[in-house]
Amino acid sequence: MINSNITKSNRLLVVTPTLGDSPYLDATVRSVMTLGLDIVHVLSVPAAKCELLQRRYPHAVVVADRGKNMGLYGALNAAFDHAPKEWDWFTYINDDDCLLLGYAVAFKKHISSARPEAVMYGAVDLIDEEERVLSRIAVEGTPAWFPAVLSLGISPLSQQGNTFSRKVVRKIGYFNPELRLCGDFDFWLRAYAQGFAFKYYNIPVGQFRLRKGQLSSDTRQTLQEQEEILRKHLPLRCSPFLALIAKWRFRMLNLPKYLGRMKTHGLRSSYTVLAEGVAK
């Protein structure tokens, strides 16, 4: 059960679910270590690899995940169960992605507010296996427009760097391990649907790496899961007129990102770039 004790500091719980064999795991761990924040970094790993990875990363807290059948989101839930009690904010970063120094800038700015919003998010770059930036992911910076943007089949934010207060985690509970690809989408949407405030920082906070064989390349199942999650947590849809406004507003606000993607990838959508990028 998620511990309900709250401290008065701003300690950040960072969780990395990993099987321990990602060639990018060192880079992911290093990206967390160099943030210069008060962090407890938890690696949620197969039980058989706990001892090995604890020796490899002595600074981290290594815990056993919930087994292969429970997947990524079961591993995150195991981290909630076994993490040290003293933390105030939570984010997770996969073992092939990275947090950027801009994350620390955004986080410090966020917690310096007298009443920081319950959820923080920022800009995220798509990178390839050689660390090259492919494009910046389009994002909706005004949370009030989330429902309208979602009605267009567009996810308004990316997972990397999303940060939740402990109050949010206590309220909405665990990740849904029944989901294969979109447990993070379900997690933040539950927070949004329950009225928690979101705050966007136009600062690069993370990198999402495209690589061969990653689950997120299954765009058909991703869209199917997202639609099911929307029906469950945010069933009301906006009017066609509002959807049209949201569409053009989103496009105009993200125009520099679209132009950057078009320069590299032509007129292909972000889903196409994702699917093709991991197939190369």
C-alpha positions in Angstrom: 0.0 0.0 0.0 1.3 3.5 -0.8 2.5 5.0 2.4 0.6 8.2 3.3 3.3 9.9 5.4 4.3 13.3 4.1 7.5 15.2 4.8 8.0 18.9 4.6 10.9 18.7 2.1 10.7 18.4 -1.7 12.3 15.1 -2.1 11.8 13.6 -5.5 11.1 9.9 -6.1 12.4 8.8 -9.5 11.5 5.3 -10.5 13.2 3.4 -13.4 11.6 0.1 -14.3 14.1 -2.1 -16.0 15.0 -5.7 -16.9 18.6 -4.7 -16.4 19.7 -5.4 -20.0 19.1 -2.1 -21.7 22.2 -0.7 -23.4 21.0 2.8 -22.4 20.5 2.1 -18.7 23.7 3.7 -17.6 22.8 6.9 -19.5 19.3 6.9 -17.9 20.8 6.5 -14.4 23.4 9.1 -15.1 20.8 11.6 -16.3 19.0 11.2 -12.9 22.2 11.5 -10.9 23.3 14.7 -12.5 20.1 16.7 -11.8 21.4 18.0 -8.5 18.1 17.5 -6.8 17.2 15.8 -3.5 16.4 12.4 -5.2 15.7 8.9 -4.2 16.2 6.8 -7.3 14.4 3.4 -7.2 15.2 0.7 -9.8 12.4 -1.8 -10.1 13.9 -5.0 -11.6 13.4 -8.8 -11.8 14.0 -10.4 -8.5 16.9 -12.5 -9.9 18.8 -9.3 -10.8 18.3 -7.3 -7.6 21.7 -8.1 -6.2 23.6 -7.6 -9.4 22.0 -4.2 -10.1 22.4 -3.1 -6.5 26.1 -3.6 -6.9 26.1 -1.8 -10.2 24.2 1.2 -8.9 25.0 1.4 -5.1 23.5 4.9 -4.8 20.0 3.6 -5.9 17.3 1.6 -4.1 16.8 -1.6 -6.0 13.5 -3.5 -5.5 12.0 -6.6 -7.0 9.2 -5.9 -9.6 6.0 -7.9 -9.7 7.1 -10.3 -12.3 6.9 -10.5 -16.1 3.1 -10.9 -16.3 2.6 -7.6 -14.5 4.8 -5.8 -16.9 6.1 -2.2 -16.8 3.2 -0.8 -14.7 3.4 -3.6 -12.2 7.1 -2.7 -11.8 6.1 0.9 -11.1 3.6 -0.2 -8.5 6.3 -2.4 -6.8 8.4 0.7 -6.5 5.6 2.5 -4.7 5.3 -0.4 -2.3 9.0 -0.6 -1.4 10.4 2.9 -1.9 11.7 4.8 1.2 8.8 6.7 2.9 10.3 10.1 2.6 9.4 11.6 -0.7 7.1 14.4 -1.9 7.1 14.2 -5.7 7.1 11.4 -8.1 8.3 10.8 -11.7 9.5 7.8 -13.7 11.9 7.4 -16.5 12.3 4.3 -18.6 15.6 2.6 -19.0 16.1 3.9 -22.6 15.0 7.5 -22.0 16.7 10.4 -20.2 15.8 13.3 -18.0 17.6 16.6 -19.0 19.1 19.3 -16.9 16.1 21.4 -17.9 14.0 19.1 -15.8 15.9 20.3 -12.7 15.3 23.9 -13.8 11.6 23.3 -14.2 11.3 21.4 -11.0 13.1 24.0 -8.9 10.9 26.7 -10.4 7.8 24.7 -9.7 8.4 23.9 -6.1 9.5 27.5 -5.4 5.8 28.5 -5.9 3.8 29.1 -2.7 1.2 26.7 -3.9 2.7 24.5 -6.7 0.2 22.7 -9.0 -0.1 19.0 -8.3 1.3 17.9 -11.7 4.2 19.4 -13.6 5.1 18.6 -17.2 7.4 20.1 -19.9 8.9 19.7 -23.4 10.2 16.4 -24.6 12.5 15.6 -27.5 12.5 12.5 -29.7 16.0 11.1 -30.1 17.4 8.1 -31.9 19.8 5.4 -30.8 22.8 7.6 -31.5 21.4 10.5 -29.3 20.4 12.6 -32.3 17.4 14.8 -31.8 14.7 13.9 -34.4 12.0 16.3 -33.3 10.3 17.9 -30.4 7.0 16.4 -29.4 4.0 18.6 -29.8 2.3 19.5 -26.5 -0.7 21.4 -25.2 0.6 23.9 -22.7 -2.8 25.0 -21.4 -4.4 22.2 -19.4 -7.9 23.6 -19.9 -7.7 22.6 -23.5 -6.8 18.9 -22.8 -10.4 17.6 -23.4 -10.7 19.3 -26.7 -7.3 18.2 -27.9 -7.9 14.6 -26.7 -11.2 14.6 -28.7 -9.0 15.0 -31.8 -7.1 11.8 -31.0 -4.0 13.8 -29.8 -2.2 13.2 -26.6 -1.5 16.7 -25.1 1.7 15.7 -23.3 4.5 13.1 -23.2 5.4 10.9 -20.3 9.0 11.8 -19.8 9.4 14.4 -17.0 5.7 14.3 -15.9 5.9 14.8 -12.1 3.1 14.2 -9.6 2.8 15.4 -6.0 2.4 12.8 -3.3 -1.1 13.9 -2.8 -2.0 12.9 -6.3 -0.4 9.4 -5.9 -2.2 8.9 -2.7 -5.5 9.9 -4.3 -5.4 8.0 -7.6 -3.4 5.0 -6.4 -1.5 2.6 -8.5 -0.8 2.3 -12.3 -3.2 -0.1 -14.1 -1.1 -3.2 -14.9 -3.9 -4.5 -17.2 -2.8 -1.9 -19.7 0.1 -2.9 -22.0 1.1 0.5 -23.5 -0.8 3.4 -22.0 -0.7 3.0 -18.2 1.1 6.4 -18.0 -1.7 8.0 -20.1 -4.3 6.4 -17.8 -2.4 7.6 -14.7 -2.2 11.3 -15.6 -5.7 11.4 -17.1 -7.1 10.0 -13.8 -5.4 12.9 -12.0 -6.8 15.4 -14.5 -10.3 13.9 -14.3 -10.2 14.2 -10.5 -9.5 17.9 -10.7 -5.8 18.1 -9.9 -4.1 21.2 -11.4 -1.4 20.8 -14.1 1.4 23.2 -14.9 3.4 23.3 -18.1 7.0 24.6 -18.4 8.3 25.4 -21.9 11.6 23.8 -21.0 13.1 20.6 -22.4 12.8 18.2 -19.5 13.3 14.8 -21.1 14.2 12.6 -24.1 12.1 9.8 -25.5 14.4 7.4 -27.4 13.2 5.6 -30.5 14.6 2.1 -30.7 13.9 -1.2 -32.4 11.4 -3.4 -30.7 10.0 -0.9 -28.2 6.4 -1.4 -27.3 5.3 2.2 -28.1 6.0 1.5 -31.8 2.7 -0.5 -31.8 0.7 2.6 -32.7 -2.6 0.8 -33.4 -2.8 -0.7 -29.9 -1.6 2.6 -28.4 -4.5 4.5 -30.1 -7.0 1.7 -29.1 -5.9 1.8 -25.4 -6.1 5.6 -25.4 -9.6 5.6 -26.7 -10.7 3.1 -24.1 -9.1 5.1 -21.3 -10.8 8.3 -22.6 -14.2 6.6 -22.6 -13.7 5.5 -19.0 -12.3 8.7 -17.4 -13.3 11.6 -19.7 -16.4 10.5 -21.6 -17.7 13.9 -22.4 -16.6 15.2 -25.8 -16.5 18.8 -26.9 -18.6 20.3 -29.7 -17.4 20.1 -33.3 -16.8 23.9 -33.3 -14.7 23.8 -30.2 -12.8 20.8 -31.6 -12.0 22.8 -34.8 -10.7 25.7 -32.7 -8.6 23.3 -30.6 -7.2 21.7 -33.8 -6.0 25.0 -35.3 -4.9 26.4 -32.0 -2.8 23.3 -31.3 -1.2 23.4 -34.8 -0.3 27.1 -34.5 1.2 26.8 -31.0 3.3 23.8 -32.1 4.1 25.2 -35.6 7.9 25.4 -34.9 7.9 21.8 -33.9 6.0 20.7 -36.9 8.3 22.6 -39.2 11.3 21.0 -37.5 9.8 17.6 -38.0 8.9 18.3 -41.6 12.4 19.4 -42.3 13.7 16.0 -41.2 10.8 13.7 -41.9 8.6 15.4 -44.5 4.8 15.4 -44.0 4.7 12.2 -41.9 2.8 12.4 -38.6 4.4 11.9 -35.2 2.9 8.4 -35.0 4.4 7.5 -38.4 7.8 8.9 -37.4 7.6 6.8 -34.3 6.7 3.6 -36.2 9.3 4.2 -38.9 12.0 5.4 -36.5 12.1 2.1 -34.6 12.0 0.0 -37.8 15.2 1.4 -39.1 
